[in-house]
Amino acid sequence: MSANYKNGSVKTKSISTSSSSSFSSGYKSKPSVTSSLRRNSTGSAANSAAGLHKDTPGVSGRVRVAVRLRPRNSEELSTDADFADCVELQPELKRLKLRRNNWDSDTFEFDEVLTEFASQKRVYEVVAKPVVESVLEGYNGTVMAYGQTGTGKTYTLGKLGDEDTSARGIMVRAVEDIFAETDSISVSYIQLYMEMIQDLLDPANDNLSIMEDPKTGDITLPGASLIEVRDQQSFVELLRLGEAHRFATNTKLNTESSRSHAILMVHVKKSVGVSGENVNSKSHMNRTMKPPVVRKGKLIVVDLAGSERIDKSGSEGHTLEEAKSINLSLSALGKCINALAENSSHVPVRDSKLTRLLRDSFGGTARTSLVITIGPSPRHRGETSSTIMFGQRAMKVENMLKIKEEFDYKSLARKLDVQVESLIAQHERQQKTYQDEIEKISLEAKKQLSQAEKSFADSLEKERVKYQRDCMESIKKLEAQLAVNKIKEESLRNKPNEELIELKKLLENETRLRKTAEEEVKNLQNQVVQWKRSEVAGNAEIVKLRKMLEDEVHQREKLEEEISVLQNQLLQLSFDADETRKQLESGDHSAEMTVDMGSLISPVRQPQMKHSGEQEKGSVAKLFEQVGLQKILSLLEAEDPDVRIHAVKVIANLAAEATNQEKIVEAGGLTSLLDLLTSSDDENIHRVAAGAIANLAMNETNQELIMSQGGISLLAMTAQNADDPQTLRMVAGAIANLCGNDKLQLVLRAEGGIKALLSMVRCRHPDVLAQVARGIANFAKCESRASTQGIKSGKSLLIEDGALGWIVKNANNEASPIRRHIELALCHLAQHEVNAKDMISGGALWELVRISRDCSREDIRILARRTLSSSPSFQVELKRLRLNSG
Ligand SMILES: Nc1ncnc2c1ncn2[C@@H]1O[C@H](COP(=O)(O)OP(=O)(O)OP(=O)(O)O)[C@@H](O)[C@H]1O
């Protein structure tokens, strides 16, 4: 490449910065220029995504264009002194007027209008500062200068301002602002000259190729130097180095005319915290373990080569070629901008390397600020006009800004490494502490162990000594004892053995006694054998006796029945005697008949009356035959009370004969007699009727009939109302007969028979009491039989109905008929264990004992004794009372 360097010298790289040969980032192209334009034109989507709130609505994203007027240079001051400037600026209106002639001009509006008096600082703030701020926020930004040769592009962008800092251009000021917020940037600086890309920081790389990522559209320059710069001074040195390598030539219009497009690329990395956290928050990093977010921005500053008419620049030969190449690339840029401005579907990016390199700066994702530089000279009105038109079209191009953020895994890894190392160190320290602690504890343990061993050995020794001492003492004692024993043994050996003789004597005595005792035992055993034999014989005797006893009892029962019959007859006779006596005493005429009739009644008389009785019996029989039973029975209902009572007496007498009883009952006599108990108020009639019923009640069939016709209730009622002992005796006799029927036990009791009997004891008359006792004895006998046969269970109904008290009280009654009946009743009751408890508590046991000992009748005595001995309850009670039942 044959061109002069702008400052005429080549500077070597002597920068205190690290360098990288790789160009790691490039331009990120939008997917389609038109689509991005359309989206941006419809609203502020890009703005809101990028957060560009500083921009005025509707302008954001659009390429911002400022126009800067260079002051007249010395030549223009002299040659154009008489001519007015071709432009008139109205900065307050952001307008520029381009004169056509003295009276006419075209007016253009720009984003900024910078007069010839605008300071470099002002130009930076208006043109570049918003872009720099964007870059620091993670966007790509482009600042570009376009204009005719010598109008101040390099002055605006690249002025280093070594002598005068106020003269510093946009590059220096931009990096200064970037360094204020981040301490590391990477810089590449290239120039495009005659369609060749050369590395300005390493001019040997003079044919760099453009790489386009087919997926992302990113453009990179892999061969270009990427130098990390850490301070402003180093950057200025780099700029100086790059500027030194820039092609420049002395043109008509500019003695230092840049003949290449210079492109400075500043890569900025700025860390931001996750979700707005402070990036330096170490605790946050530890907690989330997420890498910090890094915003990567890239600032591109493009100092285009001057646009000029070839004729005007006076270019010829190689310079002409340069000028052609420059114009070609600038016109390609112009075409692209036109296409973008017109929203054309085709943007001819590939027409030149310049447009390929800058494809992202116009219509891409970068924020772009363009400064067009113009001169005041009317002679260059045409170039000025063309520059203005370029700027006007560029104002129509809209970009779609995109933020570039990525996670900083490297920095996270570094931080984690540091943490890991710190943790390892901490762990090692802890390990050390633990080991020290363990050593300390084990030392302590060893010490304690040796102490314990020592004290154990000491106590062991003490024990051993004590034990030895005890042993010695024991041995001494034993030896002493041994000596004593020896002495004793010696003396025993010498003494006559008196004790032994004594013992022998005792032994002989004992042996003798034992023999005697053995003989005694033998004798006793013989006696026992003999006794057992006699017991067997005795048992046979007992069985025989028992048999006899039972026969006796049977015989007795028969006799009792006979006695009962005789008693009834006796009852009747005594009744008749009473009646006769009463009638004789009253001297009543009718008494003769009554006496006659009464004398006929009883078949059984006192022995002295036997003969006359027979006679009476015959006359009653005669009357019976002559008058007829029906007639006599009808007289029972006669109106005359005397006739009625005589009729009853006749019936009563007839009823004493077993042969008449059936006839009387068949003829309804029993019913009539029972009716009289209720229909008559006369107690005499009650008495005689009850006597007749008592006679009829001697027959078992009649007993059942009496019961079935409510006889018990009627008799009970009669007993209740009666005052005369004889009436009560008749009633009690009737009930006593009924009590002797096994079948009627339950009904009799249920209908109040027992209670009625007991109620009659209110009359103390011994005849009444004897009948009550007979009834109780009869009932007890039947009950006992039923219990033995298993028909009845449970306690005696006599006891249930409260008879026991009276029984016990009268068991030793002085009247023998009463006493005998009660003694029998007690024996019957005592035969059943179920009654034993009540009998014991009711005092009956004492009476039984008495009966077993004192009863005049032997059979009853034996019965009582047997009963006592067979009842376990009585036995227990007797033992308790220390009484012998025998
Ligand atoms: N605003 C200004 N104030 C004072 N001097 C200026 C101004 N602009 C430019 N100059 C001077 O004008 C001359 C040309 O400027 P510069 O080299 O920056 O122009 P250029 O546009 O870069 O030209 P080329 O395209 O040929 O490189 C320089 O001497 C420069 O100092």
The ligand as a MOL file (V3000), in Angstrom:
LIG
                    3D

  0  0  0     0  0            999 V3000
M  V30 BEGIN CTAB
M  V30 COUNTS 31 33 0 0 0
M  V30 BEGIN ATOM
M  V30 1 N -13.8900 23.4760 13.9640 0
M  V30 2 C -12.6240 23.7250 13.6480 0
M  V30 3 N -11.9760 24.7430 14.2990 0
M  V30 4 C -10.7030 24.9960 13.9860 0
M  V30 5 N -10.0150 24.3370 13.0790 0
M  V30 6 C -10.6160 23.3460 12.4050 0
M  V30 7 C -11.9300 23.0130 12.6660 0
M  V30 8 N -12.2840 21.9550 11.8700 0
M  V30 9 C -11.1900 21.6780 11.1550 0
M  V30 10 N -10.1720 22.5090 11.4480 0
M  V30 11 C -8.8950 22.4890 10.8260 0
M  V30 12 O -9.0830 22.2430 9.4930 0
M  V30 13 C -8.1440 21.3940 8.9550 0
M  V30 14 C -8.7490 20.2010 8.3000 0
M  V30 15 O -9.3550 19.4510 9.2510 0
M  V30 16 P -9.4280 17.8730 9.2530 0
M  V30 17 O -8.1910 17.3030 8.8720 0
M  V30 18 O -9.9560 17.5370 10.5360 0
M  V30 19 O -10.4130 17.7180 8.0610 0
M  V30 20 P -10.9290 16.4210 7.4780 0
M  V30 21 O -12.3340 16.5820 7.3060 0
M  V30 22 O -10.5460 15.3160 8.4570 0
M  V30 23 O -10.2290 16.2110 6.1500 0
M  V30 24 P -9.8700 14.8790 5.3340 0
M  V30 25 O -11.1280 14.2870 4.9790 0
M  V30 26 O -9.1570 15.3280 4.1930 0
M  V30 27 O -9.0920 14.1160 6.2750 0
M  V30 28 C -7.2630 21.0320 10.0940 0
M  V30 29 O -6.1150 21.8330 10.0760 0
M  V30 30 C -8.0470 21.3890 11.2670 0
M  V30 31 O -7.2520 21.7890 12.3240 0
M  V30 END ATOM
M  V30 BEGIN BOND
M  V30 1 1 1 2
M  V30 2 1 2 3
M  V30 3 2 2 7
M  V30 4 2 3 4
M  V30 5 1 4 5
M  V30 6 2 5 6
M  V30 7 1 6 7
M  V30 8 1 6 10
M  V30 9 1 7 8
M  V30 10 2 8 9
M  V30 11 1 9 10
M  V30 12 1 10 11
M  V30 13 1 11 12
M  V30 14 1 11 30
M  V30 15 1 12 13
M  V30 16 1 13 14
M  V30 17 1 13 28
M  V30 18 1 14 15
M  V30 19 1 15 16
M  V30 20 2 16 17
M  V30 21 1 16 18
M  V30 22 1 16 19
M  V30 23 1 19 20
M  V30 24 2 20 21
M  V30 25 1 20 22
M  V30 26 1 20 23
M  V30 27 1 23 24
M  V30 28 2 24 25
M  V30 29 1 24 26
M  V30 30 1 24 27
M  V30 31 1 28 29
M  V30 32 1 28 30
M  V30 33 1 30 31
M  V30 END BOND
M  V30 END CTAB
M  END
